[in-house]
Amino acid sequence: MTQEMDAHMDVCTPAFFETHATGGCDAPDPIFIVGLPRAGSTLIEQILASHSQVDGTLELPNILTLAQSLRGQDRLSGIGNYPEVLKTLSPEKRLEMGEAYINDTRLHRSEAPRFTDKMPNNFRHIGLIHLILPNAKIIDARRAPLDCCFSAFKQLFAQGQEFSYGLEELGAYYRDYIRLMAHWDNVLPGKVLRVQHEDVIDDLEGQVRRMLDHLNLPFEEQCISFHENRRSVRTASSEQVRKPINTDGVGKWKSYAKDLQPLAHALGDDLISPDDLSLILSE
């Protein structure tokens, strides 16, 4: 995975996006919510899906499937042709791919003009998303590293998320995620809105207005009362988003601090506060 993220950074440079400035489907419909599992993406989706102009869908597999198809025949032995193959996509091909995404996801939508795609792992494919859907909006759901990683570690996911079953792997993956998102910020400035989970807890209305401004949507009060939305939620956070905003998930890792030294070492002291690091290392 680290190798693939490095490849994205090598291919998707500012010069690359300058030479691929045209093409793709100009539909503004999709709102991609990306990040790591258990980082608050379901909460963001629930907030946005409470807006009258936004349909909440699922963790749609379409972008991951497209990326997998671009890997070519060598995909089982490594990263294959992807993302290097992005250099060869013509404007017409990228238009075709973008239109196919819009058409293929239509069955998950109702009548709203916008819709969410809350597949967290799409953070790895922001370059591809921008090439085929240049007007799509992207929100990065970010959570404090120890809370995020511990929550993922204790969650038995239905499938995938293999990195979440080892503390060292979790720390390394979190660092790679931070590194790749910083790259997207650099090469596609303003493309991604970062929403910190702790900020949503501290100032719900302010963060809701910030997100809606990014999406060019008017403020609607029902986004604040997101917990009253009875839409189907099929992620591990389904129960949490039925409750008003709260701090129940903050700092739970501290009860297990003595067992989290491998995670702390993998994250590095630049991602952990001195007080938290001291708590872990002193156990």
Secondary structure per residue as TSV (DSSP state, phi and psi in degrees):
chain	resnum	aa	ss	phi	psi
A	1	M	-	360.0	-40.6
A	2	T	H	-60.0	-40.8
A	3	Q	H	-60.9	-42.5
A	4	E	H	-66.5	-40.8
A	5	M	H	-65.1	-39.1
A	6	D	H	-60.7	-39.7
A	7	A	H	-64.2	-39.2
A	8	H	H	-59.9	-41.8
A	9	M	H	-69.0	-31.7
A	10	D	H	-72.5	-39.6
A	11	V	H	-81.3	-47.3
A	12	C	S	-89.4	74.3
A	13	T	-	-96.2	168.4
A	14	P	H	-56.7	-40.4
A	15	A	H	-63.3	-38.6
A	16	F	H	-60.2	-46.4
A	17	F	H	-71.0	-27.4
A	18	E	H	-65.5	-40.2
A	19	T	H	-80.0	-10.6
A	20	H	T	-118.7	39.9
A	21	A	-	-76.9	-19.0
A	22	T	S	-114.1	157.2
A	23	G	-	110.8	171.0
A	24	G	S	88.9	171.9
A	25	C	-	-91.8	128.6
A	26	D	-	-86.0	9.0
A	27	A	-	-60.4	132.2
A	28	P	-	-92.6	10.2
A	29	D	-	-61.5	-45.2
A	30	P	E	-77.7	142.6
A	31	I	E	-121.3	104.5
A	32	F	E	-86.4	127.9
A	33	I	E	-111.9	112.6
A	34	V	E	-119.6	174.6
A	35	G	E	143.7	-153.5
A	36	L	-	-105.7	157.0
A	37	P	T	-58.6	144.6
A	38	R	T	67.7	26.2
A	39	A	S	-101.4	1.4
A	40	G	S	103.7	12.8
A	41	S	H	-69.2	-33.9
A	42	T	H	-66.8	-36.8
A	43	L	H	-62.1	-45.6
A	44	I	H	-62.2	-42.9
A	45	E	H	-62.3	-42.5
A	46	Q	H	-62.7	-39.4
A	47	I	H	-62.1	-49.4
A	48	L	H	-70.4	-35.6
A	49	A	H	-69.9	-12.5
A	50	S	T	-81.8	-7.2
A	51	H	S	-81.8	142.1
A	52	S	T	-65.6	-18.7
A	53	Q	T	-103.4	12.0
A	54	V	E	-130.7	127.5
A	55	D	E	-92.8	129.2
A	56	G	-	-86.4	130.1
A	57	T	-	-111.5	-116.3
A	58	L	-	-140.6	-173.6
A	59	E	-	-80.9	85.9
A	60	L	-	-70.8	136.0
A	61	P	-	-88.9	2.9
A	62	N	H	-60.5	-45.6
A	63	I	H	-68.2	-40.9
A	64	L	H	-62.8	-39.5
A	65	T	H	-65.8	-41.1
A	66	L	H	-63.7	-44.9
A	67	A	H	-61.2	-40.6
A	68	Q	H	-63.9	-39.6
A	69	S	H	-66.3	-29.1
A	70	L	H	-76.9	-13.3
A	71	R	T	-68.6	-26.8
A	72	G	G	81.3	-164.2
A	73	Q	G	-71.2	-19.9
A	74	D	G	-91.9	12.0
A	75	R	G	-65.2	-25.6
A	76	L	G	-77.7	-20.1
A	77	S	G	-99.7	2.7
A	78	G	S	166.8	-153.8
A	79	I	S	-81.6	-7.0
A	80	G	T	65.7	-145.9
A	81	N	T	-81.0	-9.8
A	82	Y	T	-98.9	133.5
A	83	P	T	-94.1	4.0
A	84	E	G	-55.1	-33.3
A	85	V	G	-64.3	-18.6
A	86	L	G	-58.9	-28.9
A	87	K	G	-64.8	-23.1
A	88	T	G	-96.0	-4.5
A	89	L	-	-77.3	119.9
A	90	S	-	-74.5	162.3
A	91	P	H	-55.8	-38.0
A	92	E	H	-66.9	-40.0
A	93	K	H	-66.6	-39.3
A	94	R	H	-68.8	-34.0
A	95	L	H	-62.8	-44.9
A	96	E	H	-59.9	-43.8
A	97	M	H	-65.7	-42.6
A	98	G	H	-64.5	-43.3
A	99	E	H	-65.4	-37.7
A	100	A	H	-62.8	-40.8
A	101	Y	H	-60.8	-47.7
A	102	I	H	-60.5	-44.3
A	103	N	H	-69.1	-41.9
A	104	D	H	-71.6	-25.1
A	105	T	T	-92.0	-3.0
A	106	R	G	-63.2	-29.8
A	107	L	G	-65.9	-18.4
A	108	H	G	-89.6	-3.3
A	109	R	-	-105.4	164.1
A	110	S	-	-106.9	-119.7
A	111	E	S	-110.3	-3.7
A	112	A	-	-68.9	148.6
A	113	P	S	-72.8	-19.4
A	114	R	E	-122.7	159.3
A	115	F	E	-151.5	154.7
A	116	T	E	-95.0	145.8
A	117	D	E	-125.6	103.4
A	118	K	-	-103.7	51.9
A	119	M	-	-90.2	104.7
A	120	P	G	-55.5	-39.4
A	121	N	G	-67.5	-6.4
A	122	N	G	-64.7	-9.0
A	123	F	G	-60.4	-26.0
A	124	R	G	-74.1	-14.1
A	125	H	G	-121.3	27.2
A	126	I	H	-64.3	-33.6
A	127	G	H	-60.2	-48.1
A	128	L	H	-61.4	-45.1
A	129	I	H	-58.0	-44.9
A	130	H	H	-64.7	-35.1
A	131	L	H	-69.7	-36.1
A	132	I	H	-100.0	-19.4
A	133	L	-	-139.5	70.3
A	134	P	T	-62.7	-20.5
A	135	N	T	-98.9	2.6
A	136	A	-	-66.7	146.6
A	137	K	E	-97.3	147.1
A	138	I	E	-131.6	132.2
A	139	I	E	-120.8	128.5
A	140	D	E	-98.9	112.4
A	141	A	E	-83.9	114.3
A	142	R	E	-116.5	137.9
A	143	R	-	-134.1	150.7
A	144	A	-	-50.2	135.5
A	145	P	H	-58.4	-42.2
A	146	L	H	-69.8	-41.9
A	147	D	H	-63.3	-44.7
A	148	C	H	-64.9	-49.6
A	149	C	H	-69.0	-41.0
A	150	F	H	-64.3	-41.9
A	151	S	H	-62.9	-38.8
A	152	A	H	-68.9	-37.7
A	153	F	H	-64.3	-38.7
A	154	K	T	-87.0	-3.2
A	155	Q	-	-93.2	125.9
A	156	L	-	-88.3	101.7
A	157	F	-	-75.0	151.2
A	158	A	S	-62.7	-37.9
A	159	Q	S	-162.5	162.0
A	160	G	-	67.8	-160.3
A	161	Q	-	55.4	44.4
A	162	E	G	-59.5	-30.2
A	163	F	G	-63.6	-16.7
A	164	S	G	-83.7	0.3
A	165	Y	G	-100.1	7.2
A	166	G	S	-141.1	138.2
A	167	L	H	-65.6	-42.4
A	168	E	H	-64.8	-41.7
A	169	E	H	-63.0	-40.0
A	170	L	H	-60.7	-47.0
A	171	G	H	-62.2	-42.2
A	172	A	H	-65.6	-40.1
A	173	Y	H	-67.2	-41.1
A	174	Y	H	-60.5	-43.7
A	175	R	H	-63.1	-41.9
A	176	D	H	-63.5	-39.6
A	177	Y	H	-60.1	-47.9
A	178	I	H	-59.5	-42.5
A	179	R	H	-65.6	-43.9
A	180	L	H	-70.1	-39.4
A	181	M	H	-64.7	-36.2
A	182	A	H	-63.1	-36.5
A	183	H	H	-64.2	-46.7
A	184	W	H	-60.4	-38.6
A	185	D	H	-60.2	-36.3
A	186	N	H	-74.8	-43.2
A	187	V	H	-90.1	-20.6
A	188	L	S	-130.1	65.7
A	189	P	T	-59.3	132.4
A	190	G	T	83.6	-5.4
A	191	K	S	-69.9	-39.4
A	192	V	E	-110.4	131.1
A	193	L	E	-97.3	121.5
A	194	R	E	-90.8	127.4
A	195	V	E	-120.3	112.2
A	196	Q	E	-82.0	127.7
A	197	H	H	-57.1	-42.0
A	198	E	H	-64.8	-31.0
A	199	D	H	-69.8	-35.5
A	200	V	H	-64.3	-40.4
A	201	I	H	-64.3	-42.1
A	202	D	H	-75.3	-34.1
A	203	D	-	-145.4	75.2
A	204	L	H	-59.1	-52.2
A	205	E	H	-63.3	-41.2
A	206	G	H	-61.6	-41.4
A	207	Q	H	-73.3	-34.1
A	208	V	H	-62.8	-46.3
A	209	R	H	-62.1	-38.9
A	210	R	H	-62.5	-44.6
A	211	M	H	-65.1	-44.6
A	212	L	H	-65.8	-35.0
A	213	D	H	-62.4	-42.8
A	214	H	H	-61.4	-33.9
A	215	L	T	-90.8	1.5
A	216	N	T	57.9	42.8
A	217	L	-	-118.7	144.9
A	218	P	-	-72.2	153.1
A	219	F	-	-67.9	137.4
A	220	E	-	-132.8	133.1
A	221	E	G	-60.8	-31.2
A	222	Q	G	-66.0	-15.9
A	223	C	G	-68.1	-27.3
A	224	I	T	-74.1	-35.6
A	225	S	T	-96.1	44.2
A	226	F	G	-55.6	-31.0
A	227	H	G	-67.2	-13.5
A	228	E	G	-87.4	-7.4
A	229	N	-	-73.7	122.1
A	230	R	-	-95.3	15.4
A	231	R	-	-59.3	155.2
A	232	S	-	-70.1	132.0
A	233	V	-	-125.7	125.5
A	234	R	-	-116.7	23.6
A	235	T	S	-107.1	176.0
A	236	A	T	-64.9	-13.3
A	237	S	T	-99.0	16.7
A	238	S	T	-60.1	-36.0
A	239	E	T	-76.6	-38.3
A	240	Q	G	-61.1	-39.4
A	241	V	G	-79.4	0.4
A	242	R	G	-88.2	-3.6
A	243	K	S	-112.3	153.9
A	244	P	-	-59.8	163.0
A	245	I	S	-56.6	138.1
A	246	N	-	-155.5	173.7
A	247	T	-	-107.7	20.8
A	248	D	T	-57.6	-33.8
A	249	G	T	-92.2	3.0
A	250	V	T	-86.0	126.1
A	251	G	T	77.7	12.9
A	252	K	G	-64.5	-25.0
A	253	W	G	-63.0	-23.3
A	254	K	G	-62.9	-27.7
A	255	S	G	-69.4	-15.4
A	256	Y	G	-120.6	23.4
A	257	A	G	-55.8	-39.0
A	258	K	G	-64.4	-21.2
A	259	D	G	-95.7	-0.6
A	260	L	-	-105.5	15.3
A	261	Q	H	-60.9	-40.3
A	262	P	H	-59.7	-37.5
A	263	L	H	-67.0	-44.9
A	264	A	H	-61.6	-42.2
A	265	H	H	-65.1	-39.1
A	266	A	H	-70.0	-36.4
A	267	L	H	-69.1	-41.9
A	268	G	-	91.3	152.3
A	269	D	T	-73.2	-7.9
A	270	D	T	-79.1	-14.7
A	271	L	S	-106.9	-3.3
A	272	I	S	-124.0	136.5
A	273	S	-	-66.7	151.8
A	274	P	H	-56.0	-37.7
A	275	D	H	-66.2	-43.3
A	276	D	H	-67.9	-40.1
A	277	L	H	-63.8	-40.1
A	278	S	H	-62.8	-39.9
A	279	L	H	-63.0	-42.2
A	280	I	H	-68.6	-45.8
A	281	L	H	-76.0	-19.4
A	282	S	H	-85.2	-12.7
A	283	E	-	-74.8	360.0
